[in-house]
């Protein structure tokens, strides 16, 4: 039997049905706190539970396209603003009993960007909110989304150590203090301003000066802060380790 004959005789119904979904761990910084996008399910299964934005991948979509569509539906983002969102594949989740409907494999994505707008619940959700990650324990989550969220938060925190992705939480131009605030917010730990400033500027390609400064000095007066933009580095060397990991390395 040649390949054409094999495909003509192939019957996918001879195998158990498996569906594929995408779920998005979308993070942003609001009011100096790390927030996660959640939707409240409007129907079964897990009706009334909170969940990550996500859904079934459409036949014509690849996985990343499906994830961007789901994110756009819940946030109202589109065009250039959606393209600015950093989106990367996180992991796949395929426990046989993770969804009571049928065997469903979910491919999770991690997304983050600055100033994401207030969410608007999609057609299959009752509500959508940006929830501070510190308040997650107050919400009853659907499926295995607690595990996916834990994995997404750890990925985000670790990537800030060895990549320049913290700059994706900020506008095109930013101060070192604003960059430090992202690290403190995502890591949940205060950092020494002077040490952080020195470390950032010692990493080749992490940030580059715009040659401009803020219009005003700090809240307590003083000189205007220099403005920077993201450099061309893809990896940070040396890495900026979390305080707890820094102690371990020492």
C-alpha positions in Angstrom: 0.0 0.0 0.0 1.4 3.4 -1.0 0.9 6.6 0.9 -2.0 7.8 -1.2 -3.8 4.5 -0.7 -3.0 4.5 3.0 -4.4 8.0 3.5 -7.6 7.2 1.5 -8.3 4.2 3.7 -7.3 5.9 7.0 -10.3 6.3 9.4 -9.6 8.8 12.3 -12.8 7.5 14.0 -10.9 4.3 14.8 -9.0 6.2 17.5 -10.3 8.0 20.7 -11.3 11.6 20.1 -8.9 14.2 21.5 -9.5 18.0 21.4 -7.0 20.8 21.7 -7.5 24.1 23.6 -5.3 27.1 24.4 -5.1 28.9 27.7 -3.4 32.2 28.3 -1.6 33.3 31.5 -1.8 37.1 30.8 0.1 39.3 33.2 0.4 43.1 33.5 1.4 45.6 36.2 -1.4 47.8 37.5 -1.2 50.1 40.5 2.3 48.8 41.3 1.0 45.2 41.6 1.2 42.2 39.3 -2.2 41.3 37.9 -3.5 38.2 36.1 -6.4 38.1 33.7 -9.3 35.8 34.7 -12.7 35.1 33.3 -15.7 33.7 35.2 -17.3 30.8 33.3 -20.8 31.4 32.2 -21.8 27.7 31.7 -20.8 24.1 32.5 -18.4 22.6 33.2 -17.2 24.6 36.2 -20.0 27.2 35.8 -19.3 30.2 38.0 -15.7 29.2 38.5 -12.8 31.6 37.5 -10.5 30.4 34.7 -7.8 31.6 32.4 -9.0 33.0 29.1 -8.9 30.3 26.5 -10.9 28.0 24.3 -10.8 25.4 21.6 -8.4 25.9 18.7 -10.3 26.5 15.5 -9.6 24.1 12.5 -7.9 26.9 10.5 -5.7 28.2 13.4 -2.3 27.3 14.6 -1.8 27.4 18.3 -0.3 30.8 18.7 -3.1 32.3 16.5 -5.7 30.7 18.7 -4.0 32.1 21.8 -3.8 35.7 20.4 -7.5 35.5 19.4 -8.6 34.4 22.9 -6.5 37.2 24.4 -7.9 39.8 22.0 -11.5 38.6 22.7 -11.1 39.2 26.5 -9.0 42.4 26.4 -10.3 44.2 23.3 -6.7 44.5 22.1 -6.1 44.5 18.4 -3.7 45.7 15.7 -0.4 47.1 16.8 -1.2 46.9 20.6 -1.8 43.2 20.3 1.4 42.7 18.3 3.3 44.4 21.2 2.2 41.8 23.6 4.9 39.3 24.4 3.5 35.8 23.8 5.4 32.6 24.3 4.4 28.9 24.7 4.5 27.9 28.3 3.7 24.1 28.5 1.2 21.4 27.6 -1.3 19.9 30.0 -2.8 16.5 29.1 -3.9 14.6 32.2 -6.7 12.3 31.0 -9.2 13.6 33.6 -8.4 17.3 33.5 -11.6 18.1 31.7 -14.9 16.2 32.4 -16.2 16.6 28.8 -13.7 14.5 27.0 -9.9 14.0 26.5 -8.7 17.6 26.1 -5.1 18.7 25.8 -4.4 22.3 26.6 -1.4 24.2 25.3 -0.8 27.2 27.6 0.8 30.5 26.7 2.3 33.2 28.7 1.6 36.8 27.7 2.6 40.1 29.2 2.6 43.8 28.2 2.2 47.2 29.7 -1.1 49.0 30.3 -3.4 46.3 29.1 -7.0 47.6 29.0 -9.9 46.7 31.3 -11.1 43.3 30.1 -14.5 42.6 28.5 -16.0 39.2 29.0 -16.3 37.1 25.9 -19.4 35.2 24.7 -18.8 32.2 27.0 -17.9 34.2 30.2 -20.0 36.1 32.7 -17.2 38.4 33.8 -13.6 39.2 33.3 -11.2 40.9 35.7 -7.6 41.8 36.3 -6.9 40.1 39.7 -3.8 40.8 41.8 -1.8 37.6 42.0 -1.7 38.0 45.7 -5.5 37.5 45.8 -5.6 34.3 43.8 -6.4 32.2 46.9 -9.8 34.0 47.1 -11.0 32.6 43.8 -12.2 29.1 43.0 -10.5 28.1 39.8 -11.7 25.7 37.0 -9.9 22.7 35.6 -6.2 22.6 36.4 -5.7 26.3 36.0 -4.1 26.7 39.4 -1.2 24.5 38.2 -1.0 26.4 34.9 -0.9 29.8 36.8 1.8 28.6 39.1 3.9 27.5 36.2 3.3 30.8 34.4 4.2 32.9 37.3 7.4 30.9 37.9 8.3 31.2 34.2 7.8 35.0 34.2 9.9 35.4 37.4 12.7 33.2 36.1 12.8 34.9 32.7 13.3 38.2 34.3 16.6 36.8 35.6 18.2 35.9 32.3 16.3 37.8 29.6 15.4 41.5 29.1 11.7 40.7 29.0 11.0 43.0 32.0 11.2 45.9 29.4 8.0 44.5 27.8 6.1 45.6 30.9 7.1 49.2 30.2 6.6 51.9 27.6 9.2 52.3 24.8 11.1 54.8 27.0 11.6 54.2 30.7 13.8 55.1 33.7 15.9 52.6 35.6 13.6 53.2 38.6 10.6 52.1 36.5 12.5 49.0 35.4 13.3 48.2 39.0 9.7 48.6 40.0 8.8 45.8 37.4 11.3 43.5 39.0 10.1 44.2 42.5 6.5 43.7 41.5 7.0 40.4 39.6 9.5 39.0 42.1 7.6 40.4 45.2 10.8 41.6 46.8 12.3 45.0 47.3 15.6 45.7 45.6 18.5 48.1 46.5 18.2 51.0 44.1 21.9 51.6 43.7 22.9 47.9 43.3 20.1 47.4 40.8 21.1 50.5 38.7 24.7 49.3 38.7 23.8 45.7 37.6 21.5 46.8 34.8 24.1 49.1 33.3 26.8 46.5 33.6 24.8 44.0 31.4 25.8 44.5 27.7 22.8 45.3 25.5 20.2 45.2 28.3 19.2 48.9 28.0 20.6 51.8 26.0 20.3 55.5 26.8 17.9 57.6 24.7 19.9 60.8 25.5 16.8 62.3 27.0 15.6 62.8 30.6 12.3 63.0 32.3 10.5 66.4 32.3 10.7 66.6 36.1 12.8 65.3 38.9 11.6 62.7 41.5 8.8 63.3 44.0 11.4 64.6 46.4 13.0 66.8 43.9 16.6 66.3 42.7 17.8 65.9 39.1 15.7 64.6 36.3 16.1 60.8 35.6 17.7 59.6 32.4 15.5 57.7 30.0 16.4 54.4 28.5 15.0 52.0 25.9 15.4 48.2 25.5 18.8 47.2 24.0 19.5 44.4 21.5 20.4 41.7 24.0 18.4 38.5 24.0 20.0 37.0 27.1 21.4 38.8 30.1 24.9 38.0 31.0 25.5 38.2 33.9 22.0 37.4 34.9 20.0 39.4 37.4 19.2 36.8 40.0 16.3 36.9 42.5 17.6 37.8 46.0 16.8 34.3 47.3 18.7 32.7 44.4 21.6 35.1 44.8 22.1 34.0 48.4 22.1 30.4 47.2 24.7 31.1 44.6 26.9 32.8 47.1 
